[in-house]
Amino acid sequence: MSQKYLTAFRQFDKDDSGAISIEELRIILEDDDEFSPEDVAKMLSDVDADKSGEISYEEFEKLVEKYLK
């Protein structure tokens, strides 16, 4: 596993669960005013490979590479 985005992942993972929930993702991205609730839902859907409703670190790397760079 790459450690490239580990610091950012930890900032998103507010409850230290090891995964980012849709709520945690929304809080950060929607506060930016660049992303709508629909944008955030699409991001989650696109990168949530196991359909858990949360983003693992590996899925987070994909999200950053695809949407946040």
N, C-alpha and C positions, 0 to 999 in steps of 0.2 A: 504494500500500500504506500502510495506517495504521501509525503507530508507537506506538499506544496501549499495546500489551503487549510491546514489544520488550525491555525489561529483564527481564521475567519469562521470555520465550522464551529469552533468552541464558542464564538461570540453569538452565533445564531442559536446554538443549543443551550438555551437559557436554563433548562432544568437539569443539565448534565446527564441526560438519559442515554447519550450515545447516538441519538437520532434527532433530526429536526422535524417537529410536527408542522402541520399546515398552519397552525396558529402562530408558531414561532416565526415561520417564514413570512406570513402576512404582516405581522407586527413590524418587522424590519423593512420589508420591501414596500409596503403600502405607505409607511411613514415617509418614504423617499419621494412620494407623489409622482414617481416615474412609472409605477406599475399599478394597474387596477386590480381589483379582486379577481377578475376574470384572467388577467395575465398570470397572477400567482397560481391560480388553479391549473392553468395550462402548463406552467413550468413543472408543477408537481406531477401532473399526469404524464408529462414527457419523460421525466427522469426517474420516476418511482417504478423501477423495473419489477420489483416483487409485489407491487400493489398493496403495500402495507399501510399506506396513508402517511408514512413518514419517510424522511430522506436520510439514508445512511451516509457515512463519509464518502464512500465510493460514488454514490448517486450525487452527492453534493459537488464532487469534482466535475461531474458531467454538467450539472446545472451551471456552475461558474463558467466553464469553457463555452457553453452554448449561449448563455443569456447575460452574463454579468461582466464579461471581459471588456 
